[in-house]
Amino acid sequence: MSQIKNAQLRYRIIDRRIRDKYAGYPTKQDLRQACEEGLYGEGVGNNICDSTIEKDLFAMRMDHDAPIKYSKTEKGYFYEDEDYSIDNIPLSEDDIDAIKFATKTLMQFKDVGMFKQFGFAIDKIFDRVHISANPLEESVDNFVQFESVPETLGTEFLPLILKAIKEKLIIEFTYTSFITEKEKTRKVVPLLLKEYRNRWYLISYSLVKDKIMTFGLDRISNFIETEEFYMKKIEFNQDNYFKHSIGITSFDEKPKKIIFKIDKIGGKYLESQPIHESQKLIKEGKKRNTYQLNVLLSEELKRLFLSYGNQIEIIEPEELRGTIKNDIIELSEMYS
């Protein structure tokens, strides 16, 4: 942490301690101890010296107009103006712009089930930071347009599933398959909630099939939170599980080496936003560059490649090249 940021944190700790009327007039030692506890988690330490506190008090007086006085009677510090707080210092324009940007992002999720309980608070924060002292000031909306996040089915289960994950509770629900459209009752141990392309998915351990399975929350119904605990160890590491995945699909296979060519414009997109952490440029050509990936062959990967149209050509493996070739032929016949 930078010295400047550390100092700003100490100022706020000192400010809170001086304003604490129930704790009395703090001595220099009291302020040092409060800073030690606030920054390092212990009141007794040698991280902060008395001279640092003296410099902080001086800086607060000079830079922030803090009305800090020393009472000889009480043998401690106090604010001459009882209403003063360093938190009342106006934010800079950069600070305000950053807060407005953050609250605008937060507003995207206020209607999602998991966050609805905070909807009123989010509205208050949003309204407060968007009230300008200058009525002629242009709103951030004139400079930034956010992607709208559509509300999807199943988000009402987010807090229930999160609770079950934390408490290691078994859950039951009815699941409707996208492919067969058949309903089945599932009994699982929830392990992880994962969002992908504005949809939420549950990664869980199936007690019936004895394996890790993924379920889309938008296809879940008749949710039941049981009172059964599952305390046995489950071999699951979320980072390793999705290490070679594109999207939400993962399975117990080794990743495949994918070689593909892409034109110069598409290559610029890939450089600015790589498909996967394993992506690397292996050959630079006059019209097209050649890249390599090490990922699992999945439906999400195929859809991603198809989205680039004629900008991309799959070189290997032949399995993926053939699949995409057949899809292109079918698509061509559809439009012929």
Secondary structure, DSSP 8 states (H G I E B T S, - for coil): --HHHHHHHHHHHHHHHHH-GGG-S--HHHHHHHHHHHHHS-SS-SSS-HHHHHHHHHHHHHHH---EEEETTTTEEEESSTT--GGGS---HHHHHHHHHHHHHHHTTTTSGGGGGGHHHHHHHHHHHT--SSTTS--GGGT---------TTGGGHHHHHHHHHHTEEEEEEEE-TTT--EEEEEEEEEEEEEETTEEEEEEEETTTTEEEEEEGGGEEEEEEEEEE--S-----HHHHTTT-STT---SS--EEEEEEEEHHHHHHHHHS-SSTT-EEEEE-SSEEEEEEEE---HHHHHHHHHTGGGEEEEE-HHHHHHHHHHHHHHHHHH-
